[in-house]
Amino acid sequence: MTLSFLHSAGAAAAIASVLGVGASSADPIRVSYANVNANFAPTFAAEDKGYFKEEGLDVELINAPGGAAVPALISGSLQYSASTSSALSAILKGADLKVVFVGTSRALYELWSFDPAITTFEQVKGKSIPIAQRGGSEDLTMRVYLKNKGLPRDYVALTPLGTGPARLAAILGGTQQLAMLTSGEKGTFKQAGLLDKGRMIVDFAKEIETQNGGLVTSAKELAEHRDQVKKILRALWKGTIYMQAQREGMTDILQKRLPKETRESLRSGIESAIEDVDQDGEMSMEASARELAVRAELNDVPPDKIPAPEKVYDFSVIREVIAELKAENWQPRR
């Protein structure tokens, strides 16, 4: 069962209200994902191909952005979330969470201009760029990029507009002429006949390294239910292997969730997602330290209060999972 929530400031309260604060042993395990696109394809594959059930798990997927998912994770309304980027800001503010898996350490976005007069990043100065939410992966991507370029934080204005149709409508309506797009969103824009009217200004994947996707849970969950964490990660890594091995099958899975998208655009998004996958499910501690430093600056956290990466991440379980699945020579069925 997959629930979808409006991406609003009250989404966290909606999750808690509908699901209840905390979960009993009879409740399904709740796992959130931020959007329906190829970046979360392994999660959808784990559900549709029965990998969660194969691991003996009753999982309920919840569609919620990081700004809603992370508070719900902290409160216990969710047990796991793919919003690892948003979780880092909460961790810096004292949340007792652990990132146990990183989907990709490449920035997932490209900056596009739909204004013929804007053809370089220098011309973006002072302009408004729509993002899903404050503190999310788009926000961080731009801030890390600005920091690397030695530019001030207010070089551009980042405007939260939510995800999905809101961004497309803003571009189509002419109220926004810049957009940070993932590969999946590029497919949507192309289908709408809009992509050919714009141009890419920055490919962030070639410029910076940031954490995107994966899995975050509470430190308590990891300590008390490590076997369950392992089963969740086994299902997700099986989904990752499936995505890489069965592109047409993965396209079918996404098509069910995005019936208006063309198979061509969905396949394009899947190819990009495959290219982005970190084959070890980890991020280097050096890159992690740099990201934490930028996030601390964004959240007004003093440098001496920044936790060491080893306190934020625990990749021991995903290492076991990948090694075991390799030893089992696990291969997905069509």
C-alpha positions in Angstrom: 0.0 0.0 0.0 1.4 3.4 -1.0 0.0 6.6 0.6 0.5 10.0 -1.0 0.4 13.3 0.9 0.2 16.9 -0.2 3.7 18.5 0.1 2.8 21.2 2.5 3.9 22.5 5.9 1.3 20.4 7.6 2.5 17.1 5.9 4.4 16.0 9.0 1.3 16.5 11.2 -0.7 14.6 8.6 1.6 11.7 8.7 1.4 11.5 12.5 -2.4 12.0 12.5 -3.1 9.3 9.9 -0.5 6.8 10.9 -0.5 7.4 14.7 2.5 8.6 16.7 4.6 5.5 17.1 3.9 1.9 15.9 2.9 -1.3 17.5 4.4 -4.6 16.6 1.4 -5.4 14.5 1.8 -2.3 12.4 3.6 -2.4 9.0 7.1 -0.9 8.8 6.8 2.6 7.4 9.3 3.8 4.8 9.1 7.2 3.2 10.3 8.3 -0.3 10.3 11.9 -1.4 9.0 11.7 -5.0 7.8 9.4 -7.7 10.8 9.2 -10.1 13.7 7.0 -11.2 15.8 8.2 -8.2 13.6 6.0 -6.0 13.2 3.2 -8.5 14.9 0.5 -6.2 12.3 1.3 -3.5 9.5 0.7 -5.9 11.1 -2.4 -7.3 11.5 -3.8 -3.7 7.7 -3.3 -3.3 6.5 -4.5 -6.6 8.8 -7.5 -7.0 8.1 -8.6 -3.5 11.6 -8.2 -2.0 10.3 -6.7 1.2 8.0 -9.7 1.7 10.8 -12.0 0.6 12.7 -10.7 3.6 9.7 -11.4 5.9 8.7 -7.7 6.1 5.3 -6.0 5.9 6.3 -2.6 4.5 4.1 0.4 3.8 5.6 3.1 1.5 4.8 6.7 2.3 5.1 9.5 -0.2 6.4 12.5 1.8 9.1 15.1 1.2 12.0 15.3 3.6 10.6 18.3 5.5 7.7 16.1 6.6 9.4 12.7 6.7 12.2 13.6 9.0 10.0 14.9 11.8 7.8 11.9 11.4 10.9 9.7 11.6 12.0 11.4 14.8 8.6 11.0 16.4 8.3 7.4 15.4 5.5 7.7 12.9 8.0 6.4 10.3 10.7 3.9 10.9 12.8 4.6 7.8 13.2 7.3 5.2 15.0 7.8 1.9 15.3 11.5 2.7 18.9 11.2 3.9 19.8 14.7 2.7 17.1 16.4 4.9 18.0 14.1 7.8 21.5 15.6 8.0 20.2 19.0 8.9 18.1 17.4 11.7 21.2 15.5 12.9 23.2 18.7 13.1 20.5 20.0 15.4 20.7 17.1 17.7 18.4 14.4 16.2 19.5 10.9 17.1 19.4 9.5 13.5 21.8 7.4 11.5 22.3 7.2 7.8 22.9 3.6 6.9 22.9 3.6 3.1 23.7 6.3 0.5 22.1 5.9 -2.9 24.5 8.2 -4.7 27.1 10.7 -3.8 26.7 12.6 -7.0 24.6 15.7 -7.2 21.4 14.7 -9.0 20.5 18.1 -10.5 21.1 20.2 -13.5 20.3 24.0 -13.5 18.2 24.9 -16.6 17.2 28.3 -17.9 14.0 28.8 -19.8 14.8 32.5 -20.4 16.6 33.1 -23.7 18.4 36.0 -22.0 20.0 33.7 -19.4 22.7 31.5 -20.8 25.4 31.5 -18.1 25.5 31.1 -14.4 26.8 34.6 -13.9 23.5 35.9 -15.4 21.5 34.0 -12.7 22.7 36.4 -10.0 19.8 37.8 -8.1 17.2 35.5 -9.8 14.7 33.2 -8.2 15.1 29.5 -8.5 12.3 27.2 -7.4 13.1 24.3 -5.1 11.0 21.6 -3.3 11.8 22.8 0.2 14.2 24.5 2.5 17.0 22.3 3.6 16.3 19.7 1.0 18.8 18.2 -1.6 18.2 21.0 -4.1 18.9 23.7 -1.5 22.1 21.9 -0.4 23.3 21.3 -3.9 23.1 25.0 -4.8 24.6 26.1 -1.5 27.6 23.7 -1.8 28.0 24.9 -5.4 28.0 28.6 -4.3 30.5 27.8 -1.5 32.8 26.0 -3.9 32.7 29.0 -6.2 33.4 31.5 -3.4 30.0 33.1 -4.0 27.7 34.5 -1.2 24.7 32.6 0.0 22.3 35.3 -1.3 23.8 35.1 -4.8 20.4 33.6 -5.9 17.0 33.4 -4.2 15.8 29.8 -3.6 11.9 29.7 -3.6 10.2 26.6 -2.1 7.4 25.4 -4.5 7.0 21.8 -3.6 7.6 19.0 -6.1 5.8 17.6 -9.1 3.2 19.6 -11.1 3.9 22.9 -9.1 7.3 23.4 -10.7 6.1 22.5 -14.2 3.1 24.8 -13.9 5.4 27.7 -12.7 7.6 27.3 -15.7 4.7 26.9 -18.1 3.0 29.9 -16.6 6.1 32.1 -16.9 6.3 32.9 -13.2 9.6 30.9 -13.0 12.3 30.7 -15.7 14.9 28.7 -13.9 14.7 25.2 -12.6 16.9 22.6 -10.9 15.9 19.3 -12.6 16.6 15.7 -12.0 16.8 13.2 -14.9 13.2 12.2 -14.2 11.9 15.7 -14.2 13.7 16.4 -17.4 11.7 13.6 -19.0 8.5 15.3 -17.7 9.6 18.6 -19.1 10.5 17.0 -22.4 7.1 15.4 -22.6 5.4 18.8 -22.0 7.4 20.2 -24.9 9.3 22.5 -22.6 12.8 21.1 -22.5 13.7 22.1 -26.0 12.9 25.7 -25.1 15.5 25.8 -22.4 19.2 25.1 -21.9 21.3 23.5 -19.3 23.5 26.0 -17.4 25.2 23.8 -14.8 25.6 20.1 -14.5 26.1 19.8 -10.7 27.1 16.1 -10.9 30.3 17.3 -12.6 31.0 20.0 -10.1 30.2 18.8 -6.6 29.7 15.7 -4.4 26.7 15.4 -2.2 24.7 12.7 -0.5 21.4 11.8 -2.1 18.9 9.0 -1.4 19.6 5.8 0.5 18.2 5.2 3.9 18.1 6.9 7.3 16.7 5.5 10.5 16.8 6.3 14.2 19.9 5.3 16.2 17.5 3.5 18.5 16.1 1.4 15.6 19.6 0.5 14.5 20.7 -0.5 18.0 17.6 -2.5 18.9 16.5 -3.9 15.6 19.6 -4.3 13.6 18.3 -7.5 11.9 15.3 -5.5 10.6 17.5 -2.8 9.3 19.5 -5.5 7.5 16.3 -7.0 6.0 15.2 -3.5 4.8 18.6 -2.9 3.2 18.6 -6.4 1.6 15.3 -5.6 -0.1 16.5 -2.2 -1.3 19.7 -3.6 -2.6 17.8 -6.3 -4.4 15.8 -3.5 -5.9 19.0 -1.7 -7.0 20.2 -4.9 -8.7 16.9 -5.3 -10.3 17.0 -1.8 -11.7 20.4 -2.4 -13.2 19.6 -5.8 -14.7 15.9 -5.4 -15.8 15.5 -2.0 -17.4 12.3 -2.8 -19.2 10.8 -4.4 -16.1 11.8 -1.3 -14.1 10.2 0.9 -16.8 6.9 -1.1 -16.3 7.1 -0.5 -12.5 7.5 3.2 -12.9 4.9 3.4 -15.7 2.3 2.1 -13.2 3.0 5.1 -11.0 3.5 7.6 -13.8 0.9 6.5 -16.4 1.1 9.9 -18.3 4.9 9.6 -18.8 6.3 8.2 -22.0 8.3 5.0 -21.8 11.1 6.9 -23.5 11.3 9.5 -20.8 11.0 6.8 -18.0 13.8 4.7 -19.6 16.0 7.8 -19.8 15.5 8.5 -16.1 16.3 4.9 -15.2 19.5 5.0 -17.3 20.6 8.1 -15.4 19.7 6.6 -12.1 21.8 3.5 -12.9 24.7 5.7 -13.9 24.4 7.6 -10.5 24.3 4.5 -8.3 27.1 4.1 -5.8 28.1 0.5 -6.1 29.1 0.2 -2.5 26.2 2.1 -1.0 28.5 4.4 0.9 30.0 7.9 0.8 33.6 8.8 1.7 34.1 10.3 5.2 36.0 13.1 3.6 33.2 14.1 1.3 30.7 13.6 4.2 32.7 16.0 6.4 32.6 18.7 3.7 28.9 18.3 3.3 28.3 18.5 7.1 30.4 21.7 7.3 28.2 23.3 4.6 25.0 22.2 6.3 26.2 23.4 9.6 26.8 26.9 8.1 23.3 26.8 6.6 21.8 25.9 9.9 23.9 28.3 12.0 25.6 25.4 13.8 29.0 26.4 15.3 32.0 24.4 13.8 32.8 22.9 17.2 29.3 21.4 17.3 29.5 19.5 14.0 29.6 15.8 14.7 32.3 13.6 13.2 31.0 11.7 10.1 31.5 8.4 12.0 28.8 9.6 14.4 26.4 10.4 11.5 26.9 7.3 9.3 26.9 3.6 10.0 27.7 1.6 6.8 28.4 -1.7 8.5 25.0 -3.2 7.7 25.0 -2.3 4.0 28.5 -3.7 3.7 27.2 -7.0 5.1 24.2 -7.0 2.8 26.2 -6.4 -0.4 28.8 -9.0 0.5 26.1 -11.6 1.3 24.1 -11.0 -1.9 27.3 -11.3 -3.9 28.2 -14.6 -2.1 24.6 -15.9 -2.8 25.0 -14.8 -6.4 21.6 -13.3 -6.1 20.0 -12.4 -9.4 16.5 -10.9 -10.0 13.8 -12.7 -11.9 12.0 -10.8 -14.7 
